[in-house]
Amino acid sequence: MQILMLDRFSYRARLGHVISLAGALNRQGIETVVAVTDCPAPERERCQKYCRQKAPFFAEDRTEQIVKIARHYQVKLIHVHALSLLPLAWQLSRQLRLPYGITVHEPPAAAANAALLAQALFIIVTSPALQAQLPRLKRAAAFIPEAVDLDEYRPQPRNDFRIAFLGDAGGYTADGYMALVKAAGIADLPLEVICPEPVPLVKGRFHGWTLDRAAVLSRTQVVAGSKRGLIEGMACGNAALLMGRSYHGIVQPQSFAAGAFPDLSGGGTVEPCYRSIFHDLAQLLKDRPYLTTLQHWGRKFTRENCDLRLAAEATARLYARSTTN
């Protein structure tokens, strides 16, 4: 089976998921190509570099060119990853006479493309919390989390105490970020910052936005962020602070019900407070056995729940079930 992964560029970790999943499917014998719309020219080379050895990558806005790509690779199924691209997926589906399915990564706007969503061959949600936010559909959504390559994202020896901050566009606030900067400053801890906007920094390094975060995350002790970024950090052996638009504290086994996949969206309306962040950083800094326990648990959690190989296998099974029914 040949797959076209279709996404709209955004400064979010979702794109890393799409490219990584395409690479894992290719390794499992399912030929997969990635087409991304609205990709800024400066980011195209960066995306292509990250895609190298994973999947063919095309930054393309023109429908007729995406049609040519699909025909060249003899695509049999379109897998779209942005709700806003459902009209394009429907158009491609009609023109190429191919089915399409979708992975929903974000809560949909009220009634947004509900009719086109209902026509999807399959629907995947990356968090169980998203299931309840979908419009009522005849077809139940399958849960497959955003996953990471555990060989790419793995713990490395660490010599000092550094904090990584991973900020997706729209996934954090400027005041919340400054609360983290203040808390880290009081604790005299350096920050390794990966986010699209230039931000103030007292101590540490600003890396801008990149899909390739493993080299940074393997050198830090703690990661602050949400969604896939947090999973990437935990896979690299970091203790995790759940911080999106609100701050939710240290991610630990007792933070969520046994056997349940946690909501890592970091949503909320209360701005992060530097006092809460500093309290948690101080606890991790002073209690090294507790820090080590969380780091080992985070790696174990990702190995058991967010292994890219297993996520690709589950996705391939869903493709097979959907196209044979």
Phi, psi and omega in degrees: 000140179248134187239138168255112172276125185238123181218159172257132182300138172208155177278063182223158182291348180305320181297324175299323177297314182300312182293317180295318179297319177300318179296318180293321177295320177299319179294334179268009174091007177258106186294122187227135178236147183248129173237128184236127178268164173058033182272119179299145183307317181296338183268347186297313180296322180296317179294317179297322178296317179292327181285339183306136183072001178250301184198154171300137185233135177225128171263109190212132178255338186277126182302318183296328178286323177295323176299317179297319178299313181299318180290320180299319182269007177053048183296140179247348184205138177256127179243104184265146185238010178224126180302327181291345179265005178301320176300321177293318179299319178296318179297315178296320180300316180292318185288322183264352183058050181234149174282160174227150172230174185218144165256126180264117182258337186231155175299132181285149171293158184304121176060019182290115176054035183299322181294320179287327176297321181294337180273355181295140179294325176211158176228128176246138170246143182269356176214136178303332181296335180287337183303314183288345183265357177279152173296158181295124183230155177291327185264126178287145178278146175265142178263118173225113185290156168297132189233166182231154175285111186286348172276326178284315179258101183214155180295147175229161177302140181240139182254339182215180184258109179231152180245134174260136172243124178246113183243113173282149176303126181080357184263000179209170179245157179297319179293322178295317178298318180294331175296320177294317178301316181294316180296316179294324179295317178298322179279356181058046181243136179282150178251140169251110192252124175239106178199162187284330184266141171300131184228154177295148182211127181274314184214125180131208184221142175257122185258358186070204180255134178210150174280334184266093185255353189300321182297324178285312186292334180286349181256358184254163179261330185224140175242136175244129181167203183209169174052224186298325179303320179293321178296318177301315180295318179294323178297330178275008175084030176263143162291153191237135171250118182279108182220112172244242176282345171229167181254131185240009172087195182285131175278121183211164186306322183282000180286342183214163185297146180302132178080355181263142176280130186287153172278109183256022183287333181068021182286170180143173182245355181269122180297140175304142180249134183297331181296316180296317180294316180297320179302316181289320178297318180297320178298315180291325181289322184275325185257082185294324175300321177296316177302312181297320178299315180294322179296316178294319180295320180299316177297318180297319180298314180292324179296323184274335188238339189227035178281120183303321181300315180290323178295321178294320178297318179295322178294318179297320178296322179294319174305311184297315180296318186291323184275348179259347180282000000 
